[in-house]
């Protein structure tokens, strides 16, 4: 997942985040990122800067993440907090990361629709149904 010079990219410690022309927010984890609760909260602030009075889908590229703490996973599940995100798709890189992702979703049960993908175009196609 790449951004262009025209995209308004927010760079924070562990992520790059921007709004695509299609109404889908994208966030890409930096290579080797070890995501903590503080990183998760910082990314939430970045993602929510694109809120304009309506919810929107989020495409997360987690293929370069090295690790993510339990507290960060809990935060990303959206439980107990309001969010501007209507759904999210997570890009994974291997069958093992898909198993781990499905395990995460089974334990944390996010409060919005979530699906794992290894193909970005398929993820975007799925997310488009959640654009309001």
N, C-alpha and C positions, 0 to 999 in steps of 0.2 A: 504494500500500500504506500503510494508516494503522494506527496503534496507538490504543488507548483508554486511559482513565485507569486501568483495572484491570490493564493489562499492566505487567509489571515491565520497564521499558525501561532499557537501559544506553546512556547517551550518551557517546560518545568523540569525539575530534577530527573524524573524517570520517564517522562512522556512528551510526545508532540501531539497536539490536539487542534482540530480545525473543523469548520462546517463546510461540507461539500455543496456544490451547486444543486445537488439533487435533494437537499433537505435532510441529509443524513450526517450526523456528527461522526467524525472519525478520531480515534485516539490510537497512537502507536507507542508501544513500550520500547524504550531504548535497549540496545543489545546488552545482555547480561544483567538487566535490572533485577534487583532484589526488592520487591515491593513490600513496604511496611504500611501500617495503618496511617501514618503521617503522609506517605506518598499517595495512598488511596484518597485521603481527604483533599489533598492538594489537587489531584486530578479531577475530583468531583467539582471543585470550584472552577477549574478550567472548562470542563464540559458544560457547566451550567451558565457560563457567560454567553452562550449562544441562545439562551431562552428568550423568546419574544412573545410571551403570553400563550404559548401552546407547547405541548410535549412533542418530542421528536425521537426517532430511533438512533441508536448508537452502534457503530461498528468498531470493535476492539481488536487490534492486532496484538495478540499476546504471544506470537511465535518466538520472540527473542527474550522473553522473561526467563530469568534463572530460577527465581522462587517468589512466592507470595505468602505472606504470613496469614495465619488463621484470622486474625483481627481484620486484616485488609479484605480477605474473602467475605467475612461477615458484613463489612461495610458495603462492599460491592453488591451484595444480595439485595440491598435497598430496604431491608426489614427495619421497621421502626423509624423511618425517616421519609420525608417527601422527596420526590425527584421530578425533574423535568424530562426524564427518559421514559419513553413509552415501551421500548423493547431494546434488546441488544443481541447482536450476533458476535461471536468470538471466533477469530481465526486461530486455528491450531496447526501445528506442523507435523504431527506424527500420530500414529494410532495410540501410542502411550499417552500423549498429551490429551487426546480425545477421551480416553478412559478416565484420566485424572479430572478433566473438565466435567464429564458426566457425573463423576463421583461428587465433585464440588456442588453441582447443581442439585443433585439428589439430597445432599446433606443440608444445604443452605436454602433451597427452594426460593429462588428470587421471586419478587412480587410482580414482575412483568414478564412477558414472553422472552425466552432466551433459547438460542440454538447455537450449536458449534458447527463450524465449517472449515474445510481445508481449501475451499475455492472462494476467492473474494467476490467474483461475479455472482455466484449463487447466493452468497450472504447478502449482497446488495439487493438482489431480486426479492429475497425473503423479507428484508427490512422495509422495502417500499410499501408493503401493505399496511405499515404502521404510521405512515406519514399522514398527519391530519391537516 
